[in-house]
Amino acid sequence: MRFLVAGAGFGQQHLEWLGRCAADVRVLGYHSNRARAEELAARYGIVTVTTDVVGAIADGGLDAAVIASPPDTHEELAAAALDGGLAVITDKPLAHDVAAAARLAGHPSAQRAAVVFQWRINPALRELRRLLQTGEFGEVHHVELTFHHDFLAGPETAFPWRHRRENAGAGALADQGVHLFDTLHWIAPGDWQVTRARTAVACKERRGPTGPVRCETEDVADVWLADAGDRHARVFVSRIAAGRRCFQVIAQAARAVLVVEASPDDGSARLLVSTLGAAGPIVTAFPAHDMNPYPAIFDRLSAVDGPHAGLIAGFDDALVPQQLLHQALAHDER
């Protein structure tokens, strides 16, 4: 498959993943930093760099487009690629608002699309999901999901667009919260709805690459959810947790508590299973894992039903966390 990658920021992570799969990336799209794009192109052997991603799609000669640019660009670029007969892989969230996400999910060619929720690839979370699906530990009553990171812990920012609602759609909820909403729906499927939310902006103004950046989007969010089966969940995210980076899921079931603690840096993790009456938890350690989604994506696009089944979200799957993000903002007590 001949790829176009749109985005010279997080697009680098996609280039690394694709490189490990020996994928053929022909075009790199960028917004303003040509020097950065040219450096990446030289590093990964990409012939063409361009600011006109839609034009590059129209020129033909491509099979797939990876959309790793800011969320407000996703609808235009993904729709253009789908209209052009390309397979589409977008970074999360699916779009900058729920209406755009719904339009993408309803696109006639959306079955040829995927959204990267790479935590589904993590072996510890996959094992947690498998254990919950067996029913061995009884019904799940409560799930607590937290994601601490510190990439915006200081007064500076390299990402002015992340602080504008019109571009990013949200802050920590779009950066990290959608991962947790997706994980919740993936490991404990149900009709989850937000019942309460509270967010905070740590810095009203930050120092950006070219001057002051006025900050609109949240740096911290605390969200409560419930489903029709009277199960409850809590999602907490922070992108200002100085010195702390951790992805954690705690599932309280009828006969056990299951906990995953994972590192966002290298994907290493621990799974702890504490059953009622046991002397202590059973601990399983998982080594570092790059959470490369592309082997599973290739299986999905090829309609292969193999070991990667269920690991990749389609546009319809990605609409669910987008809806929960929308609900959290609507319920925000701030």
Long-range contacts (C-beta under 8 A, 24 or more apart in sequence): 1-63, 1-64, 1-87, 1-298, 2-26, 2-61, 2-62, 2-63, 2-64, 3-27, 3-62, 3-63, 3-64, 3-65, 3-66, 4-28, 4-29, 4-53, 4-56, 4-57, 4-62, 4-64, 4-65, 4-66, 4-81, 4-86, 5-29, 5-46, 5-65, 5-66, 5-68, 6-53, 6-65, 6-66, 6-67, 6-68, 6-69, 6-73, 6-77, 7-66, 7-67, 7-68, 7-69, 7-70, 7-91, 8-33, 8-36, 8-37, 8-40, 9-68, 9-69, 9-159, 10-68, 10-91, 11-40, 11-66, 11-68, 11-69, 12-40, 13-68, 14-66, 14-68, 14-89, 14-91, 14-116, 15-40, 15-43, 15-44, 15-46, 17-290, 17-292, 17-293, 17-294, 18-66, 18-294, 19-44, 20-290, 20-292, 20-294, 21-292, 21-294, 21-295, 21-298, 23-294, 26-61, 26-62, 27-53, 27-56, 27-62, 29-53, 29-56, 29-69, 31-69, 53-77, 53-80, 54-80, 57-81, 57-84, 57-86, 58-84, 60-84, 62-86, 63-87, 64-88, 64-89, 64-301, 65-89, 66-90, 66-91, 67-91, 70-96, 70-161, 70-162, 70-167, 70-168, 71-95, 71-96, 71-167, 71-168, 71-169, 71-174, 72-96, 72-166, 72-167, 72-168, 72-169, 74-100, 74-104, 75-100, 75-103, 75-104, 78-104, 78-107, 78-113, 79-103, 79-104, 79-107, 82-107, 82-108, 82-109, 82-110, 82-112, 82-113, 83-109, 85-109, 86-112, 87-112, 87-113, 87-114, 87-301, 88-112, 88-113, 88-114, 89-113, 89-114, 89-115, 89-116, 89-297, 90-114, 90-115, 90-116, 90-318, 91-115, 91-116, 92-116, 92-117, 92-174, 92-178, 92-179, 92-182, 92-318, 92-321, 93-169, 93-170, 93-174, 93-178, 93-318, 93-321, 93-322, 93-325, 94-315, 94-318, 94-319, 94-322, 95-169, 95-322, 96-166, 96-167, 96-168, 96-169, 97-169, 97-326, 98-319, 98-322, 98-323, 98-325, 98-326, 101-315, 101-318, 101-319, 101-322, 101-323, 102-319, 104-315, 105-315, 105-316, 105-318, 105-319, 107-315, 110-314, 110-315, 110-316, 111-314, 112-301, 113-314, 113-315, 114-293, 114-297, 114-300, 114-301, 114-312, 114-313, 114-314, 114-315, 115-313, 115-314, 115-315, 115-317, 115-318, 116-293, 116-297, 116-313, 117-178, 117-179, 117-182, 117-183, 117-186, 117-293, 117-313, 117-318, 117-321, 118-291, 118-292, 118-293, 119-179, 119-182, 119-183, 119-247, 119-262, 119-291, 120-182, 120-183, 120-186, 120-293, 120-310, 120-311, 120-312, 120-313, 121-289, 121-291, 121-292, 121-293, 121-296, 121-311, 122-262, 122-267, 122-269, 122-286, 122-289, 122-291, 123-269, 123-286, 123-289, 124-260, 124-262, 124-269, 124-270, 124-271, 124-284, 124-286, 125-183, 125-187, 125-249, 125-260, 125-262, 125-269, 126-311, 127-271, 127-284, 127-286, 128-187, 128-249, 128-251, 128-258, 128-260, 128-271, 129-186, 129-187, 131-258, 131-273, 132-187, 132-188, 132-251, 132-253, 132-258, 136-255, 137-253, 137-254, 137-255, 137-256, 137-258, 137-273, 137-275, 138-253, 138-254, 138-255, 138-256, 139-231, 139-253, 139-254, 140-188, 140-231, 140-251, 140-252, 140-253, 141-231, 141-232, 141-252, 141-253, 141-254, 142-231, 142-232, 142-233, 142-234, 142-251, 142-252, 143-184, 143-187, 143-188, 143-231, 143-232, 143-233, 143-234, 143-249, 143-250, 143-251, 143-252, 144-233, 144-234, 144-236, 144-248, 144-249, 144-250, 144-252, 145-180, 145-183, 145-184, 145-233, 145-234, 145-235, 145-236, 145-248, 145-249, 145-250, 146-180, 146-235, 146-236, 146-237, 146-246, 146-247, 146-248, 147-176, 147-177, 147-179, 147-180, 147-236, 147-237, 147-238, 147-246, 147-247, 147-248, 147-264, 148-237, 148-238, 148-241, 148-244, 148-245, 148-246, 149-175, 149-176, 149-238, 149-239, 149-241, 149-244, 149-245, 149-264, 150-239, 150-240, 150-241, 150-242, 150-243, 150-244, 150-245, 151-239, 152-202, 152-219, 152-239, 152-240, 153-239, 153-240, 153-241, 153-242, 153-243, 154-242, 155-203, 155-206, 155-207, 156-206, 156-207, 156-208, 157-206, 157-207, 157-208, 157-213, 158-208, 158-209, 160-208, 160-209, 160-210, 160-213, 162-217, 163-206, 163-213, 163-214, 163-215, 163-216, 163-217, 164-216, 164-217, 165-216, 165-217, 168-217, 169-325, 170-217, 170-218, 170-325, 170-329, 171-199, 171-201, 171-217, 171-218, 171-219, 171-221, 171-239, 172-199, 172-217, 172-218, 172-219, 172-220, 172-221, 172-237, 172-238, 172-239, 173-199, 173-218, 173-221, 173-223, 173-237, 173-325, 173-328, 173-329, 174-217, 174-325, 175-237, 175-239, 176-237, 176-239, 177-221, 177-223, 177-235, 177-237, 177-321, 177-325, 177-328, 178-321, 178-322, 178-324, 178-325, 179-247, 179-321, 180-235, 180-237, 181-235, 181-320, 181-321, 181-324, 181-325, 182-313, 182-317, 182-318, 182-320, 182-321, 183-249, 184-225, 184-233, 184-235, 185-317, 185-320, 185-321, 187-249, 187-251, 188-231, 188-233, 188-251, 190-227, 190-228, 190-229, 190-231, 191-227, 191-228, 192-225, 192-226, 192-227, 192-233, 192-320, 192-324, 193-225, 193-226, 193-227, 193-324, 193-327, 194-223, 194-224, 194-225, 194-324, 194-327, 194-328, 194-330, 194-331, 195-224, 195-225, 195-226, 195-331, 196-223, 196-224, 196-331, 196-333, 197-221, 197-222, 197-223, 197-224, 197-327, 197-328, 197-329, 197-331, 197-332, 197-333, 198-222, 198-223, 198-332, 198-333, 198-334, 199-328, 199-329, 199-332, 199-334, 200-334, 202-240, 218-332, 218-334, 221-328, 223-324, 223-328, 223-331, 225-324, 235-328, 263-288, 267-291
